[in-house]
Amino acid sequence: MPGQLSALFTCARRLAASLVIGATLLTAQSAEARWLRAESPLFEIYSEGKEAELRSFTQKLEEYDGLLRTLTGTTAPPPATKLPIYLVENNEQLREVASSASADVQGLYLALPSGTLAIAVREDIGGAKWLSAQSIIFHEYTHHFMYQYFPANYPGWVTEGLAEYFSTAAFKKDHIEVGKFQLARVYPLRTRPWMPVSKLFNPPRGGGGLFYPLSWLTTHYIMDDRARQIALTEFLKDIGRGVEPENALKARFGMSVTGLNAEMKRYLKKGEIIVRAIPRNPAMPEITITKLPASADAFLLSHARFMADSLMPQDHIDQVVGEKVLTRVRRAAEKFPGDALAARTLAAGEMLYGDLDAADRTLDALIASAPDDVDALYLKAARYVIEGRRSPAERAVLFAQAMPYAAAIDKLDPNNYPALYIYALGALASGKPPSGNTLNVLRLANHLAPQVDEISLEAAVALSRVDRPSDARRLLEMVAYGSHITDRSAYARRLLKQVSSGKSLVHTPGEIPQRQDRADKR
């Protein structure tokens, strides 16, 4: 098993992946809206509710990571930084962090130049057998795990299908059951007209109502048989080389999309779902639970939103929504003078949607009082990137002003990939050929966060400019043939054509399309 799945996972890819028709995680919340933070070896989890429930869930998530390691056979060390996870009460709170998410999204994983994070609603909807909240978190973490340890090209249906397959892991006394199903995936397949399986290879905008159920069913069919697992590995390699999915399906599985459609209906009707039992690891991770101060109620989610958006170009919709959030933050900050979270949130909102001078005053005060405040140093660096984008004629000077703050972060946290990315942008903005140091900084950032397309693309451009076209092509292909069609993947394909034809790449550092099409959120 480890060898099979290790080969399978060597063809993974990512974008901002979301899970819909979902649910919530911990049980009903108490009246006290007090945020807790759980810290474990791999995670930093924020949630309201009962401490015992948060501790139990954090333990299971650590164990789930161990399960994925066992099944994939990876021996890579854990990431240098912990994954932040926000467990929220409902979709409205989820959209406080990810404003572009639609009203039916219940879980979201984001891999951005500013950092990675996951958000999910806390409670089951329709009961755990319908679609459990635990499975939503496991689903999102599976995305993170694959993108972190096995970065490569990955069609969307396989990305979602594997996340669905593993996310239903059930913890028993001495083993974990893998491969179970939930009614939310099976019921639509049995009661609704099918979306043709061919749509998995070219999904409709928004994915379509049966995209997740069909992705789960097709992936489960493949995982039930070793020969099909091997075929999928070769199929994914073909996709990574740019082969059309229908042609790759015919070559590796010996069937057309019409044949696959018929086979999936037969497989569902057969109703024989294979569930595997994996022994549990009795080791208990160290978990620390901390009660956050009262300011967290007012600022925690807005802070997460502003930090996520801090290196993202803002369009008109972002600006309108962001200004409204900033207005609330300004009012709330008056009630928390001297609070660091309030100050950082206010500064981040001002630099994105308000007054840069006000942001500077707040950040300078924070850094003066706490020179090792990594968040404040990061925001000060990002502030110059934001202004540089707004003032193209002064971009090189402004980006360069961000570099000392990024360097200060590096001394405190040498594995902080957003700071490495900002430092590299400052060097690249000069217009000079990238130095060996700049290439090393980009390579380290890409190693730490291979799932962040913006970093992959900047590294590819830099490599092409020092006459390393094959290395540039490898990174461009990772983005160009990713799991979702986005502005970034289209941009990568344009650059790929240029580098393949021997042309010099036309690119402005920091000007990579960074937003997924809003309507493509699922």
C-alpha positions in Angstrom: 0.0 0.0 0.0 2.6 2.7 0.9 4.4 2.1 -2.4 1.2 2.3 -4.4 0.0 5.5 -2.9 3.5 7.1 -2.9 3.6 6.6 -6.7 0.1 7.9 -6.9 0.7 11.1 -4.9 3.8 12.0 -6.9 1.4 13.7 -9.3 -0.2 16.2 -7.0 -1.1 19.9 -7.7 -3.0 22.6 -6.0 -4.9 25.9 -6.1 -7.3 27.4 -3.6 -9.5 24.4 -3.1 -12.9 24.6 -1.4 -15.4 22.1 -0.2 -19.1 22.7 -0.5 -22.5 21.4 0.8 -20.8 21.2 4.1 -21.0 21.2 7.7 -19.4 22.2 10.9 -16.9 20.7 13.3 -17.2 20.9 17.1 -20.6 20.6 18.8 -23.0 23.4 19.7 -21.1 26.4 21.1 -21.5 27.9 24.5 -22.8 31.4 25.0 -19.3 32.6 25.8 -17.8 33.7 22.5 -14.3 33.2 23.7 -11.7 32.1 21.2 -9.2 29.3 22.0 -5.9 28.5 20.3 -4.6 24.9 20.2 -1.0 24.4 19.3 0.4 21.0 18.4 3.5 19.9 16.5 1.9 20.6 13.1 -1.1 22.9 13.7 -2.2 26.2 15.2 -6.0 25.8 15.5 -8.4 28.6 16.4 -11.9 27.9 17.6 -14.7 29.0 20.0 -16.3 26.3 22.2 -15.1 23.8 24.7 -11.5 23.1 25.4 -11.9 19.3 25.6 -13.5 19.2 22.1 -10.8 21.3 20.6 -8.1 19.2 22.2 -9.7 15.9 21.0 -10.0 17.3 17.5 -6.4 18.5 17.4 -5.2 15.1 18.5 -7.2 13.4 15.7 -5.9 15.8 13.1 -2.3 15.1 14.2 -3.1 11.4 13.9 -4.7 11.9 10.5 -1.4 13.4 9.3 0.3 10.2 10.5 -2.3 8.2 8.6 -1.5 10.0 5.4 2.2 9.6 6.0 1.7 5.8 6.4 -0.4 5.5 3.3 1.8 7.6 1.1 5.1 6.4 2.4 6.5 9.9 2.7 9.6 10.3 5.0 9.9 14.0 4.4 10.2 16.1 7.6 7.1 18.2 8.6 6.9 21.8 7.3 8.9 24.4 9.1 5.8 26.3 10.0 2.5 25.2 11.5 -0.7 25.3 9.4 -3.2 27.8 10.8 -6.8 26.5 10.9 -9.8 28.6 11.7 -12.9 26.7 12.9 -15.9 29.0 12.5 -19.5 29.0 13.4 -21.1 29.3 10.0 -20.5 30.4 6.3 -20.9 34.0 7.3 -17.9 33.8 9.6 -16.0 31.9 6.9 -16.6 34.7 4.5 -15.2 37.2 7.0 -11.9 35.6 6.2 -12.5 34.6 2.5 -14.9 37.2 1.2 -15.0 35.8 -2.3 -16.3 32.4 -1.1 -19.9 31.6 -2.1 -22.7 31.1 0.4 -22.5 27.3 0.2 -18.8 26.9 0.8 -18.2 25.2 4.2 -14.5 24.6 4.0 -11.6 26.3 2.2 -7.8 25.8 1.8 -5.7 28.8 0.7 -2.1 28.7 -0.4 -1.1 32.3 -0.9 2.1 34.3 -1.2 1.2 35.7 2.3 0.8 32.2 3.8 -1.2 29.0 3.9 -4.4 28.5 6.0 -7.5 26.4 6.2 -11.0 27.6 7.3 -14.0 25.4 8.0 -17.4 25.4 9.7 -17.6 23.5 13.0 -20.8 21.4 13.2 -22.2 18.5 11.3 -25.2 19.2 9.0 -27.7 16.4 8.6 -25.8 14.2 11.0 -22.3 12.8 10.8 -23.4 10.1 8.4 -24.6 12.7 5.9 -21.4 14.9 5.8 -19.4 15.3 9.0 -17.5 18.4 9.9 -14.5 16.3 10.8 -14.4 15.1 7.2 -14.4 18.7 5.9 -11.3 19.5 7.9 -9.7 16.3 6.9 -10.6 17.0 3.2 -8.9 20.5 3.4 -5.9 19.1 5.2 -5.5 16.4 2.6 -5.1 19.2 0.0 -2.4 20.8 2.1 -0.6 17.5 2.6 -0.5 16.6 -1.0 0.5 20.0 -2.2 3.2 20.3 0.4 4.8 16.8 0.0 3.9 15.8 -3.6 3.8 18.9 -5.7 3.0 18.2 -9.4 0.2 18.6 -11.9 -3.1 17.3 -10.6 -6.5 17.4 -12.4 -9.3 18.9 -10.2 -11.4 15.7 -10.0 -8.4 13.7 -8.7 -7.5 16.5 -6.2 -11.0 16.5 -4.8 -11.6 12.8 -5.2 -8.5 11.8 -3.2 -9.4 14.4 -0.5 -12.9 12.9 -0.4 -11.5 9.3 -0.3 -9.3 9.9 2.7 -11.4 12.5 4.6 -13.9 9.9 5.8 -11.3 8.2 7.9 -13.1 6.8 11.0 -11.2 6.4 14.3 -11.9 3.1 16.1 -10.3 1.8 19.3 -7.3 0.2 17.7 -7.5 1.1 14.0 -8.6 3.7 11.5 -11.0 2.8 8.7 -10.2 4.3 5.3 -12.4 4.5 2.3 -15.8 4.9 3.9 -18.6 6.9 2.2 -21.0 9.7 3.3 -24.6 10.0 2.3 -24.0 13.5 0.9 -21.9 11.9 -1.8 -23.9 8.7 -2.5 -27.4 10.1 -2.3 -27.1 12.6 -5.2 -25.7 9.9 -7.5 -28.6 7.6 -6.7 -31.4 10.2 -6.9 -30.4 12.9 -9.5 -29.7 12.8 -13.2 -26.0 12.3 -13.7 -23.6 14.9 -14.9 -21.7 13.1 -17.7 -18.4 11.8 -16.3 -16.7 13.6 -19.2 -17.5 16.8 -17.3 -14.9 15.8 -14.8 -12.3 16.6 -17.4 -13.9 19.9 -18.3 -16.1 20.8 -15.3 -18.8 23.5 -15.7 -18.4 26.8 -14.0 -18.7 26.3 -10.3 -17.9 22.6 -10.7 -21.5 21.4 -11.0 -23.7 19.8 -8.3 -22.4 16.3 -9.0 -18.7 17.2 -9.3 -17.7 16.2 -5.8 -19.8 13.0 -5.7 -18.5 11.9 -9.1 -15.0 12.8 -8.2 -15.3 10.7 -5.0 -16.9 7.7 -6.9 -14.3 7.7 -9.7 -11.4 8.0 -7.3 -12.8 5.3 -5.0 -13.1 3.0 -8.0 -9.5 3.5 -8.9 -8.3 3.1 -5.3 -10.1 -0.2 -5.0 -7.7 -1.9 -7.4 -3.9 -1.8 -7.6 -3.7 -2.0 -11.4 -6.0 1.0 -11.6 -3.8 2.9 -9.1 -0.8 2.3 -11.4 -2.8 3.4 -14.4 -3.8 6.6 -12.6 -0.1 7.3 -11.9 0.6 7.1 -15.6 -2.5 9.0 -16.5 -1.3 11.9 -14.2 2.1 11.8 -15.8 0.5 12.2 -19.2 -1.5 15.1 -18.0 1.6 16.7 -16.6 3.1 16.6 -20.1 0.1 18.3 -21.5 -1.7 15.3 -23.0 -5.4 15.8 -23.4 -7.3 14.0 -20.6 -9.5 12.0 -22.9 -6.5 10.7 -24.8 -4.7 9.9 -21.6 -7.8 8.1 -20.3 -7.9 5.9 -23.4 -4.2 5.1 -23.3 -4.0 4.3 -19.6 -7.5 2.8 -18.7 -8.4 1.5 -22.1 -11.8 3.2 -22.2 -13.4 6.4 -23.6 -15.2 8.9 -21.4 -18.4 7.3 -22.5 -17.0 3.9 -21.3 -15.9 5.4 -18.0 -19.4 6.9 -17.5 -21.0 3.4 -17.9 -18.3 1.8 -15.7 -19.1 4.3 -12.9 -22.8 3.5 -13.0 -22.0 -0.2 -12.9 -19.6 0.3 -10.0 -22.2 2.4 -8.0 -24.9 -0.2 -8.7 -22.6 -3.0 -7.5 -22.4 -1.3 -4.1 -19.3 -3.0 -2.9 -17.3 -0.3 -1.2 -13.9 -1.5 0.1 -12.9 -0.1 3.5 -9.4 -0.7 4.7 -8.3 -0.9 8.4 -5.0 0.8 9.4 -3.6 0.3 12.9 -3.7 3.4 15.1 -0.6 5.0 16.4 -0.9 5.2 20.2 1.6 8.2 20.5 0.0 11.3 22.0 1.2 14.6 20.6 1.8 17.5 22.9 -1.1 20.0 22.7 -1.3 23.4 24.4 -4.6 25.2 24.7 -4.6 28.9 25.3 -7.5 31.3 25.9 -7.2 34.3 23.7 -7.9 37.8 25.0 -11.2 39.4 24.5 -9.9 41.4 21.5 -9.9 38.2 19.5 -13.7 38.3 19.3 -13.4 41.6 17.5 -10.3 41.1 15.4 -9.2 37.5 14.9 -11.1 36.8 11.7 -10.5 40.3 10.3 -6.8 39.9 11.0 -6.8 36.6 9.2 -8.5 38.2 6.2 -6.2 41.2 6.0 -3.1 39.0 6.3 -4.4 36.7 3.6 -5.1 39.7 1.3 -1.8 41.5 2.1 0.0 40.5 -1.1 -3.0 40.2 -3.3 -3.9 42.9 -5.9 -7.3 44.4 -4.9 -10.1 44.8 -7.4 -13.1 47.1 -7.1 -15.2 44.5 -5.2 -12.3 43.8 -2.7 -12.0 47.6 -2.2 -15.7 48.1 -1.4 -16.0 45.1 0.9 -12.6 45.8 2.5 -13.5 49.4 3.3 -16.6 48.3 5.2 -14.5 45.8 7.2 -12.0 48.5 7.9 -14.7 50.9 9.2 -15.8 48.2 11.7 -12.2 47.6 12.7 -11.5 51.3 13.3 -14.5 51.5 15.7 -13.6 48.4 17.5 -9.9 49.4 17.9 -10.9 52.4 19.9 -12.1 50.0 22.6 -8.7 48.2 22.8 -6.0 50.7 23.2 -2.6 49.2 23.5 -3.8 45.7 22.3 -1.3 44.2 19.8 -3.9 42.2 17.8 -6.1 45.3 17.5 -3.1 47.4 16.3 -1.9 44.9 13.8 -5.4 44.4 12.4 -6.0 48.1 12.1 -2.6 48.7 10.4 -3.2 45.9 7.9 -6.7 47.2 7.0 -5.3 50.8 6.6 -2.5 49.7 4.3 -4.9 47.7 2.1 -8.0 49.9 2.1 -7.4 53.1 4.0 -4.5 55.4 4.9 -0.9 54.3 4.3 0.4 57.0 6.6 -1.8 55.8 9.4 -0.6 52.2 8.8 3.0 53.4 9.0 2.4 55.2 12.3 0.8 52.1 13.9 3.4 49.6 12.5 6.4 51.8 13.4 5.1 52.0 17.0 4.6 48.2 17.1 8.1 47.5 15.8 9.7 50.1 18.2 8.0 48.4 21.2 8.6 44.8 20.0 11.4 44.6 17.3 10.8 40.8 17.1 7.1 41.1 16.2 7.2 39.1 13.0 3.6 40.0 11.9 4.3 43.7 12.3 7.6 43.4 10.3 5.8 41.4 7.6 3.0 44.0 7.3 5.6 46.8 7.1 7.3 44.9 4.2 4.0 44.2 2.5 3.1 47.9 2.8 5.8 48.8 0.3 4.8 46.1 -2.1 1.2 47.4 -2.0 2.4 51.0 -2.7 4.8 49.8 -5.3 2.0 48.1 -7.2 0.0 51.4 -7.0 2.9 53.5 -8.2 4.6 51.6 -11.1 7.1 54.4 -11.8 8.4 54.1 -8.2 8.0 50.3 -8.0 11.7 49.4 -7.9 12.5 52.0 -5.1 9.4 51.0 -3.0 10.0 47.2 -3.4 13.6 47.7 -2.3 12.3 49.5 0.9 10.6 46.3 1.8 13.8 44.2 1.8 15.2 45.3 5.2 12.0 44.3 6.9 12.0 40.9 5.1 15.6 40.4 6.1 14.8 41.2 9.7 12.1 38.4 9.6 14.6 36.0 8.1 16.9 36.5 11.2 14.0 35.6 13.4 12.4 32.9 11.3 14.5 31.7 8.4 11.7 29.5 7.1 9.2 32.3 6.6 8.4 32.0 2.9 6.3 35.2 2.6 9.3 37.2 3.8 11.6 35.3 1.4 9.2 36.1 -1.5 9.1 39.8 -0.6 12.9 40.0 -0.4 13.2 38.3 -3.8 10.6 40.7 -5.3 12.7 43.7 -4.0 15.8 42.3 -5.7 14.0 41.4 -9.0 12.3 44.8 -9.3 15.7 46.4 -9.9 15.6 45.0 -13.5 19.1 43.5 -13.1 19.6 39.8 -13.9 18.9 37.8 -10.8 21.9 37.2 -8.6 22.9 33.8 -7.2 21.6 35.0 -3.8 18.2 36.0 -5.3 17.9 32.6 -7.0 18.7 30.8 -3.7 16.1 32.9 -1.9 13.4 32.0 -4.5 14.4 28.3 -4.5 14.1 28.2 -0.7 10.7 29.9 -0.8 9.6 27.5 -3.5 10.9 24.5 -1.5 9.0 25.7 1.6 5.8 26.4 -0.3 5.7 24.5 -3.6 1.9 24.9 -3.7 2.1 28.7 -4.1 1.8 29.5 -7.8 3.1 33.0 -7.5 6.4 31.9 -6.1 6.7 29.1 -8.7 6.1 31.6 -11.5 8.6 34.2 -10.2 11.2 31.5 -9.8 10.6 30.2 -13.3 11.0 33.7 -14.8 14.2 34.2 -12.8 15.6 30.8 -13.9 14.8 31.6 -17.6 16.8 34.8 -17.3 20.0 33.0 -16.2 19.7 30.6 -19.1 18.1 27.6 -17.3 15.1 27.0 -19.6 14.5 23.4 -18.6 14.2 24.3 -14.9 11.9 27.2 -15.8 9.7 24.9 -17.9 9.4 22.4 -15.1 8.0 25.1 -12.7 5.8 26.6 -15.4 4.2 23.3 -16.3 3.4 22.8 -12.6 1.2 25.9 -12.7 0.0 25.7 -16.4 -1.5 22.2 -16.0 -2.8 22.5 -12.5 -6.0 21.3 -11.1 -8.1 24.4 -11.9 -8.2 26.8 -14.8 -7.2 30.2 -13.4 -5.6 33.5 -14.4 -2.3 32.1 -13.1 -2.5 28.9 -15.1 -3.3 30.8 -18.3 -0.4 33.2 -17.6 1.9 30.2 -17.0 0.9 28.7 -20.4 1.7 32.0 -22.1 5.2 32.1 -20.4 5.7 28.4 -21.2 5.2 29.1 -24.9 7.7 31.9 -24.7 10.4 29.9 -22.9 9.8 26.9 -25.2 10.4 29.0 -28.3 13.5 30.6 -26.8 12.1 34.0 -26.4 12.9 36.3 -23.5 10.0 36.3 -21.0 8.0 39.5 -20.7 7.2 39.8 -17.1 7.0 42.5 -14.3 8.0 41.2 -10.9 5.0 41.0 -8.6 2.5 41.3 -11.4 1.3 37.7 -11.6 -2.5 37.3 -11.8 -3.3 36.2 -8.3 -7.1 35.8 -8.0 -9.1 32.7 -9.0 -12.2 33.5 -11.0 -14.8 34.3 -8.4 -17.5 32.3 -10.2 -15.2 29.3 -10.2 -15.4 28.9 -6.4 -17.2 25.7 -5.4 
